[in-house]
Amino acid sequence: MARHSADNSTVYSQIADLKDGEFYVDQQHRFNRKVKIELSEDLKKGAYRITVKSLFPPVLAIKMNLSMLH
């Protein structure tokens, strides 16, 4: 799944490995800064919400917000 900004560039992408229970999220084609989420660990926390931008350093989160406005 990918989220696009108004200019149709990719803001973030996610890949789910359902066999191993892992999710990977990357921001604006920065595949070397991929965030790994282990489903088994997150399920132990119970129900909660998380924003994609909170997974990345603040400077990248700001860029994510700005790209969504254009």
N, C-alpha and C positions, 0 to 999 in steps of 0.2 A: 504494500500500500504506500502511496506517496501523496503528500500534501503539496499543492502548487500555489504560488502567489499569483497576483493579478497579471503579471507579465508571463505567466505560465512556466516560470522556472521552479525547480523542485526546492521546497523549503525543508522538508524532512522526508525520510523514507523509513519504513520498518519492514523487517523480515522476521517471520515466525518459523522456528524449528519446532514443530509440534511433537516430533518423536522424542527430542531431548528436553522439551519444555523450556526453550530459550527464545528470547526475542532480542533483536538487534535494531537499534535506532541510530541513524546517522543524519547529520544536518548539512544541507546544501552541498552535497557531493564530497564531503570531507570523510571519506571512508576510513581513514586512519584514526579518526576520533569516534569510532563507533562505540555506542553504549550497549552493554550486554545486560539483559534483565533475565534472571533465573526465576521462572514461574514458581517452582517449589518453595523458594525462599520468600517470595512476595506473598504467596498464599498464607504463610505462617503469620503475617502481619494482620490478617483480617481485611475487611473492606476499607479502602481508602482511595483517594484520587491523587493523581500526579499529573503535572503538566509536562509536555514534551520539552518546553524551554528550560524547565528546572533541571533537566538531565545534562545540560551543557553549561560551560562557563558563561558568566554574565555578558561578556562582549558578544558572544555568538547568539545568546538569547535576544539581545537588542537587535541584532541584524535580522533575526527571525521575525520579530515584531515589525520592523520597518519594511521588510520585503512583503509582508502580508498587506500593508497599507497601499502599496503602489499598484 
